[in-house]
Amino acid sequence: MRYLWRDGDWVEASKAAPRNPVHGRGPMLIRDQMAPIRSMADGRMFDSKRGYYRSLKEQGREIVGDDYAWTQQQPTYEPQDVGRDIKRAIEELEGQP
């Protein structure tokens, strides 16, 4: 008899629920379609991943990654003395003819 560890307990394999009940036991598919994007290489619009990748490859370009960590490493802007700057700008504008 075979057992699987599910939800903190050992369950007989034949009675164990699938790990991802949303997808069940069917195959996982990756679609070729995507939201339309404009290629920065040639300005054309693409809604197919394969078409976009093929276009870049034909131009001798490559995709180097999809690392979004850089968005979290940006310095945060913390305004200081904004009120003083606004007051100075208003005074400057009021002094103009």
N, C-alpha and C positions, 0 to 999 in steps of 0.2 A: 504494500500500500504506500502511496506517495502523499506527502503533506506539504503545504505551502504556508508561509508566514503572511497572514493578512490581518491588518488592523490590530496588531499586538497579540495575535493568538495563532496557534497552529490549526489549519483547516485541511480536511481531506481534499486532495486536488480535484476530484470529480465534483465536489460541492462548493469549491471556492469561486467567488464572484470574480469577474475580470478586473484587472487593475484599473482600467479606465472604462467605467460602465457607459460613458457617453459614446465612445467609439466601439464598444463591444469587441468582437473578435474579428472584425473586418479589416481589410488592408487600409493603411493610411495613405492618402493621396496628397501630393503636393501639386497645386494648380500652377499652370503657366501664366495665367492672367494676373495682372496687378493693376493698381490704380494708375492711370496714365501719368507718365513723367516725360519731361523734355530732357533729351540727352545734352549734357554740357559739352560733349565732344563735337556734335554736328548740328544741334538745334532741332533734330527731328523728335516727334512724339512717339512714345512706345507704350503699349498696354500689354506686351508680351515679354516675359523675362528672357526667354530664349532669343527673341528677336533683338532685344537690347544688348544682350551679351554677345551675340553674333556680330552686331554692328560695331561694337567696341573692338572685338578681336580683328575684324577686317581692317580697322584703322591702326592696328598695332598697339592698341591700348589695353589695359587690364584693370579689373576691379581689385583693389588691394584689401578690402575688408569692409565690414559694417560695424566697426567699433564706435559705439556712441558714448564711451567713457569720457571723451573729451568734453562733452556737454556738462558733465558733473565736476570737471576740474577747473572750470572758468572762475575767475575771481568774482566775488559778489560785490555789487555796487551799493555802498551805503552812503546816501547823501548826507552832507554835513553843511550846516549854515545855509540851507536853502532859503530860509526866510530872509536872511541878510542879502543874498543875491537878488531875490525878487524885488525887495525894497529898493536896492540900488538901481535895478533896471527900470523900475517905475519912475524913480527920480530923474534918471537920464532921459526917459521919453517925455516927461512933463517939462523938462527944460528945453526941449527942441521946439522950434517954431512950427 
